[in-house]
Amino acid sequence: MIIAINGNRHQEGHFQAIERLTDTLVSHGHHVVMAEQFLDYLASHLGARFSAGIDYLPLTRQPEADLAISIGGDGAFLKTARWVGNAEIPVAGINTGHLGYLSAFTFDQPKEIYQMLLNGEYRIEERSLLRVGITYPEHKKSHKGKHLPEYLTALNELAVTRGDIASMLRISAEIDGLSSLNYMGDGLIISTPTGSTAYNLSVGGPVLDPQLQGWVLSPIAAHSLSMRPLVIKDSSCIILRLEARGEGFSLAADGKPVTLPIGAALKVTRAPYVIKLVQQPHHTFTDTLRNKLGLGNTLV
């Protein structure tokens, strides 16, 4: 089995556990491929011998693997999901970060890691992604000298915000060709069920079951109390058009921002592929809400 591994460069206290993991995988005959920056980081702390028998790939090159492992927090998991891209390789998270909402494992319980991952004793949940196509005014492909993307994808959310503009944004949201909904404020979040517990939750949006086929549109610092979060089906097509007094606005896909010029139109649809999230066999959505968010804990 080919196993691709990526992680963040904040692994203090976990170096020996990571070394044991890679040694175990290699000793069981698995081919380990590691993201180049992560491998360099580990080798600088564990010594050059650590990289013996491990191949590497840049994050710009999609791995060909049977399983991907993310080591870190939710940010590392999202980066690993981008690395995997449309290959639909199952992604297992080992949390060494703060919350690790998307991670099924920790190094505190190594037996679960080895038994489940090595023996394939895990469950896979398919998580949908958002895709946003960007149309620029007068075919403008750069802003302040920077090349601009044609589309972005997100597992958690797309966030349209003011960026460094002082005035509020006026956002027109046309859903499936119907009359537009108009938002005024600091911005708008479009969240998947996976991301409903992330940025969306912090602005008062609802938590969605991760298997629900829907999205949440949640305004940020809305100018009117009538602007409320809205849940729609994820087969929708959303066209966003923006107005503001400044020159640009910020579009962030899973927290990774790009500045776009005012006049750019955004077309949001469901991505044509999914991320396969590895879960422990008997784990449930409510387990995660209770254990990691504290939702529904018994009061004493």
Order of alpha helices (4+ residues) and beta strands (2+ residues): beta-alpha-beta-alpha-beta-beta-alpha-beta-beta-beta-beta-beta-beta-beta-beta-beta-beta-alpha-beta-beta-beta-beta-beta-beta-alpha
